[in-house]
Amino acid sequence: MRHFTSIIIFLLLNISLSAQCKNQKPNIIFIMADDLGSGELGCYGNTFNETPNLDKLSTQGLKFTQAYAAAPICSPTRASLMTGQYPARVRITDFLPAKTDRWLDPAKYITINEALSKAGYRTGIFGKWHLDTDYKTNKGGPKAHGFDEVIGTETKYIADGDYFFPYDKISSFTTGEDNEYLTDRQSLEASKFIERNKDKPFYLYLPFYSVHTKLDAPEDIVGKYKKKFDAKYGAGEAEKNYGKNNERHEADHKDNPYIAAMLERIDAGVGQLMETLTKTGLDKNTLIIFFSDNGAPGKVGNNGSLRAGKSWLYEGGIRECLLMRWPAKITANTVTDVPVNSVDFYPTFLEAASTENPAGNIMDGVSLVPLIANKKAPERDAMFWHYISETGKWKPRMASAVRKGDYKLIEFYLDKRLELYNIKNDPSENNNLATTMPAKVKELKQVLDNWKKNVNAEEPDLAVEKSKAE
């Protein structure tokens, strides 16, 4: 009888726990790499870098092949994540320099963490913000935007890196071991956040500073990839391309030992988070997203077969790696070629959390929950980009773009050039169809013009001189 009673109690407890899991809001973890090219991960075809945890994440969930950042550069993409709005509407369409009058104003925007806080979430950011560079007042910093925990965000302009302890530009990491690597510290702090918030729903935003230049990583890991580089390309080639005379560790080569080493530490951090979720019993009811803010720049990194890179509206600048895992909703080892955009994360998180869009809040994106749960493509007429390079002043790159269906139109401002590509048939954008399909050009140009008017997009200043900073 006692044995029978124990079985009944066990079954009732499991039914209760199952019901709790079913009714509990999912935890949300958003991991963002910085300047990671779309061809860098093993699960996207890279054979030089080693990314076992991210590759595992792709087999456990959903891999996107046509995921887009809302901008070809950092700050505006981050603004799109936080607001769910196109950067042109927010008036942050380029990176924020050390001195600027642009910043994400808490009085004007309800950020995604604030919306989730109202739904009962504990929120934390563990890394790069780059939506306000006035570090004295920090009026547009993550604390001002309502994050419950702010750890490891920049307190000085950090564009050129700060990867080893003692950190000069991140005041919250004031203790640590010599040669502690920043990426490892971010991952550790994020894991601790999971452990101390395991009994309540949480939103964890982990924006890594890596793999942004200036490239740097632990010497032993770099050495491993230099040996791998020499084995692939010939003895001495690693030193020739990435040796002591190359302080920034940049070369016109898709395989880069420094990026590989930096990415290995990001991958290890992702593995650490996944282990923490398993240990705390949260893995089944946690939505994990891995993304990048834009493509790899110029002669640094690997954008696969895509054209150009960071700060260009060609595919190499805006198409990114995107992985999602949510065992409660997403079928393992699935792939989708449905085009999605970083403005979609905001409404996706709201629907995942079973909460409404805050009253009066504009959202340009669409929820991806129907896509990831039921494989139903979201209804979207078109997606847009507007890069007038107000900070960089790169006149040849000043452009707007629209993708509708399989076609993408790019409007370059310097010479009023229009380029049209069939992205499905020509993802590398080698065949400009503008002269052979004038009707399609006219159609998409009108769609783009209407959108620019709707969001009150700024006009480019073509009189500016090219800045030396990138």
Secondary structure as UniProt FT lines:
FT   HELIX           2..23
FT   STRAND          27..33
FT   TURN            38..39
FT   HELIX           42..44
FT   HELIX           52..60
FT   STRAND          62..68
FT   HELIX           74..83
FT   HELIX           87..90
FT   TURN            106..108
FT   HELIX           112..118
FT   TURN            119..120
FT   STRAND          122..125
FT   TURN            135..137
FT   TURN            139..140
FT   TURN            142..146
FT   STRAND          149..150
FT   TURN            159..160
FT   TURN            171..172
FT   TURN            178..179
FT   HELIX           182..196
FT   TURN            197..199
FT   STRAND          202..207
FT   TURN            210..211
FT   HELIX           219..233
FT   TURN            235..236
FT   HELIX           237..242
FT   TURN            244..245
FT   TURN            247..248
FT   HELIX           257..280
FT   TURN            284..285
FT   STRAND          286..292
FT   TURN            298..299
FT   TURN            304..305
FT   TURN            310..311
FT   HELIX           315..318
FT   STRAND          319..325
FT   TURN            327..329
FT   STRAND          334..336
FT   STRAND          340..341
FT   HELIX           342..344
FT   HELIX           345..352
FT   TURN            353..354
FT   TURN            359..360
FT   HELIX           369..374
FT   STRAND          383..387
FT   TURN            390..392
FT   HELIX           395..397
FT   STRAND          399..404
FT   TURN            405..406
FT   STRAND          407..412
FT   TURN            413..416
FT   STRAND          417..422
FT   TURN            423..425
FT   TURN            427..428
FT   TURN            434..436
FT   HELIX           438..455
FT   TURN            462..463
//
